[in-house]
Amino acid sequence: MKQIKGGVTAAKGYEAASTAAGIKYQGRTDMALIYSQVPCVSAGTFTTNVVKAAPVKWDRQIVDSGAGVQAVVVNSGIANACTGEEGMGYCKETAEAAAKALNIDAAGVLVGSTGVIGMQLPMQKLVDGIQVLAGKKAEGLQSGHDAALAIMTTDTVEKEMVSYIQQNFTGKISLREFGEQFHLSEKYISRYFKEHFHITLSQYVTYLRLEHAKQLLQDTDIPVTDVAMQSGYQNVSYFIRSFQKAYAVSPLKYRKNNYSR
């Protein structure tokens, strides 16, 4: 095997671009495009987490379909995660905007977002950014390097916090214990979640627990009591009330309508 030095544009037929679209911050690049001059075969390794961001679901659909891929559009600053049904709509709108700007098929556009979660994407800024990227794309190692820099993030502590919650949401997570884990004040953690997720720490944990419960109801036939326990609820009645409030349907009815085995 011959190793070719360089980034994504080191391979023949690939172009890249970056731009500052102002997704979350001003004065720094935050969007990147990778473009293949011809449709190419795609493959992917996807998270096994129960909670999956919209771009993960979108990209897996494209990879599984076997469609030829010609573009990848990525933004930093705001991650299209925990954005509800709107999240998949953002992916579709991004792919369609890229398809129009590049004159390719939207089914061949992969998307990605990195940054804080729970915030809605400013789609007009993304669409405008895609127009700029399409006009700037070029071959050469510098274009690939600039694209890589555009999607770098520096929110290391915040990502560690989110990762910790996603791995431990079935256990007891309180502001005090969370603060001790990351050597941060309860006030800072509370403010951070309200500013970046627009929900409290407790609400985010509840969201993860209920999404996990949904997955168990869809993919297993274990009793609702076990679903509750495995999702972090010690009180089954409280779990049922919480599920009903969040999804306007009981756990049993949800399973009846969505059981996949």
C-alpha positions in Angstrom: 0.0 0.0 0.0 1.3 3.4 -1.0 0.8 6.1 1.6 0.0 9.6 0.2 0.8 12.5 2.5 -1.8 15.2 2.9 -5.5 15.6 3.8 -8.6 14.7 2.0 -7.6 16.6 -1.2 -4.4 14.6 -1.5 -6.4 12.1 -3.5 -7.0 12.9 -7.1 -10.4 14.3 -7.9 -11.3 15.7 -4.5 -11.8 19.4 -3.7 -12.5 21.3 -0.5 -13.4 24.7 0.8 -14.0 26.5 4.1 -15.9 29.7 5.0 -17.0 31.8 8.0 -20.8 31.6 8.0 -21.3 33.0 11.5 -23.1 29.8 12.7 -22.3 30.6 16.4 -19.3 32.8 16.5 -18.1 35.7 14.3 -14.7 36.1 12.6 -13.7 32.5 12.3 -14.3 29.7 9.7 -17.1 27.3 10.7 -18.2 25.5 7.6 -16.4 23.0 5.4 -17.1 21.3 2.1 -15.5 18.2 0.7 -16.4 17.5 -3.0 -15.7 14.6 -5.2 -15.7 15.3 -9.0 -17.4 12.0 -9.6 -19.9 10.0 -7.4 -17.9 7.7 -5.1 -18.5 4.6 -3.0 -19.2 5.5 0.7 -18.7 3.6 3.9 -19.3 4.6 7.5 -18.7 3.6 11.1 -21.6 4.9 13.2 -22.1 5.2 17.0 -24.0 2.5 18.9 -25.3 5.1 21.3 -29.1 4.9 21.8 -29.3 8.6 21.3 -28.2 9.5 17.8 -27.9 13.0 16.3 -29.9 13.7 13.1 -26.7 13.8 10.9 -25.8 10.3 12.0 -29.2 9.0 11.0 -29.2 10.9 7.7 -25.7 9.7 6.7 -26.4 6.1 7.7 -29.4 6.2 5.4 -27.3 7.4 2.5 -24.5 4.9 3.2 -26.9 2.0 3.5 -28.7 3.0 0.3 -25.5 2.5 -1.7 -26.0 5.9 -3.5 -22.9 7.5 -5.0 -21.7 10.3 -2.7 -20.2 13.5 -4.1 -20.2 16.0 -1.2 -19.9 16.3 2.5 -21.0 19.5 4.2 -20.0 20.1 7.8 -20.5 23.0 10.2 -19.0 23.7 13.6 -20.3 25.8 16.5 -23.7 24.1 16.8 -24.3 20.3 16.6 -27.6 19.2 15.1 -28.2 17.0 18.1 -31.2 16.8 20.5 -33.1 19.1 18.0 -36.2 16.9 17.7 -38.0 16.3 14.4 -36.5 19.6 13.0 -33.1 17.9 13.0 -33.7 15.6 10.0 -35.3 18.6 8.3 -32.1 20.5 8.7 -30.2 17.6 7.1 -32.5 17.5 4.2 -32.4 21.3 3.7 -28.6 21.3 3.8 -28.3 18.4 1.3 -30.8 20.1 -1.1 -28.9 23.4 -0.9 -25.6 21.7 -1.6 -27.2 19.7 -4.4 -28.4 22.9 -6.0 -25.2 24.8 -5.6 -23.0 21.9 -6.9 -25.5 20.5 -9.5 -25.5 17.0 -8.0 -28.0 14.7 -6.5 -29.2 15.5 -2.9 -29.1 11.7 -2.2 -25.3 11.9 -2.6 -24.7 14.6 0.1 -23.5 13.6 3.6 -23.8 16.2 6.4 -22.2 16.7 9.7 -22.4 19.2 12.6 -20.2 19.6 15.6 -20.5 21.9 18.6 -23.0 22.5 21.4 -26.1 20.4 21.3 -29.7 21.3 21.9 -29.5 24.5 19.8 -31.4 24.9 16.6 -29.3 25.5 13.4 -29.6 28.9 11.7 -30.4 27.4 8.4 -30.2 30.6 6.3 -26.6 31.0 7.4 -25.8 27.5 6.4 -27.5 27.9 3.0 -25.6 31.1 2.4 -22.4 29.4 3.5 -23.0 26.5 1.1 -23.2 29.0 -1.8 -19.8 30.4 -0.8 -18.2 27.0 -0.4 -19.4 25.9 -3.8 -17.7 28.9 -5.3 -14.5 28.5 -3.4 -13.9 24.7 -3.7 -10.5 23.8 -5.1 -8.0 21.0 -5.3 -4.7 21.2 -3.4 -3.5 20.4 0.1 -4.2 23.9 1.5 -7.9 23.7 0.7 -8.1 20.4 2.5 -6.2 21.8 5.5 -8.4 24.9 5.7 -11.5 22.7 5.6 -10.2 20.7 8.5 -9.5 23.8 10.6 -13.0 25.1 10.0 -14.6 22.2 11.8 -12.3 22.0 14.8 -13.8 22.7 18.2 -12.2 23.6 21.4 -15.1 22.9 23.9 -13.2 20.0 25.4 -14.6 20.3 28.9 -18.2 20.7 27.6 -17.8 17.6 25.4 -16.5 15.6 28.3 -19.5 16.7 30.4 -22.0 15.6 27.6 -20.1 12.3 27.2 -20.2 11.6 30.9 -24.0 12.2 31.0 -24.6 10.0 27.9 -22.6 7.1 29.6 -24.2 7.5 33.0 -27.7 8.8 32.5 -29.3 5.6 33.9 -27.6 6.3 37.3 -28.0 9.2 39.7 -26.8 12.5 38.3 -27.1 15.6 40.4 -25.6 19.1 40.1 -23.5 18.5 43.2 -22.1 15.2 42.0 -21.6 16.5 38.5 -19.7 19.5 39.9 -17.4 17.3 41.9 -16.8 15.1 38.9 -15.6 18.0 36.7 -14.4 20.5 39.5 -17.0 23.0 38.4 -19.5 25.0 40.5 -23.2 24.0 40.5 -24.0 27.6 39.3 -21.7 27.3 36.3 -23.1 23.9 35.3 -26.7 25.1 35.6 -26.0 28.3 33.6 -24.1 26.3 30.9 -27.0 23.9 30.3 -29.5 26.7 30.2 -27.4 28.8 27.8 -26.3 26.0 25.5 -29.1 23.4 25.7 -31.9 25.7 26.7 -32.9 23.1 29.2 -31.7 22.1 32.7 -29.3 19.3 33.5 -32.3 17.3 34.9 -34.3 17.8 31.8 -31.5 16.6 29.6 -31.0 13.5 31.7 -34.8 12.9 31.5 -34.6 13.2 27.7 -31.8 10.6 27.4 -33.6 8.2 29.7 -36.9 8.4 27.8 -35.1 8.1 24.4 -33.4 5.0 25.8 -36.7 3.6 27.0 -38.2 4.2 23.5 -35.4 2.2 22.0 -35.9 -0.7 24.5 -39.7 -0.7 23.8 -39.0 -0.9 20.0 -36.2 -3.5 20.0 -37.0 -5.8 23.0 -40.0 -7.5 24.5 -38.8 -7.1 28.1 -41.5 -6.0 30.6 -42.2 -2.3 31.1 -40.9 -2.6 34.6 -37.5 -3.7 33.3 -37.6 -0.9 30.7 -38.1 1.6 33.4 -35.3 0.2 35.6 -32.8 -0.1 32.7 -33.6 3.5 31.7 -32.8 4.9 35.2 -36.3 4.9 36.8 -36.8 3.3 40.1 -40.4 4.1 40.2 -42.4 2.5 37.4 -45.5 4.6 37.9 -43.4 7.8 37.6 -41.7 6.4 34.5 -45.1 5.7 32.8 -46.3 9.2 33.7 -43.1 10.8 32.4 -43.3 8.8 29.1 -47.0 9.7 28.6 -46.3 13.4 29.2 -43.3 13.4 26.8 -44.8 11.4 23.9 -48.6 11.6 24.5 -48.8 7.8 24.5 -48.3 5.1 27.1 -45.2 2.9 26.9 -47.3 -0.2 26.1 -49.2 1.6 23.3 -45.9 2.9 21.9 -44.5 -0.6 21.9 -47.6 -1.9 20.1 -47.2 0.7 17.4 -43.4 0.5 17.0 -42.2 -2.9 18.0 -39.6 -3.9 15.4 -38.8 -7.6 16.2 
